[in-house]
Amino acid sequence: MEDKDYMLLALKEAKKAFKEKEVPVGAILVIGDKIYSTHNKREKKNDISSHAEIEVIKKAEKDLNNWLLPSASLFVTLEPCLMCAGAIAQAHIKRLVYAASDPSMGAITSHYYVYDDPKDGYHPLVNVGICQKESEALLKEFFASIRK
């Protein structure tokens, strides 16, 4: 599968979140031939840490019985926040791909730049913008619907 295929799967997860009245963010974690998928579950779980990225990392950790995921690629529809960027770093995820930037809370290239510190030994490969328009449209639709 190509990066766009994985991001399309993440968008399917984001649409599930939308239907569940969650902020529509979906995440796919790929490790070898294994694919883990989920979406935001903060409202459902009443848990601030139930962002899509953390939820999908937890799924893989449980399945693999290992919290280190150094060969993993994470595809997410929105730029990770500080909390999620920290979880990604702690798990040593090799590659991060995200669709839409988040100017207010994004921790990678938009607001904070957590992986840019040269003193830090962890620097994942980062790709931005695959399915950006689709992700942005879904987010705009969601926030418009809750402001009615």
Buried (B, 14 or more C-beta within 10 A) or exposed (E): EEBEEBBBBBBBBBBBBBEEEBBBBBBBBBBEEEBBBBBBBBEEEEEEEBBBBBBBBBBBBEEBEEBEBEEBBBBBBBBBBBBBBBBBBEBBBBBBBBBBBBEEBBBBBBBBEBBEEEEEEEEBEEBBEBBBEBBBEBBEEBEEEEEE
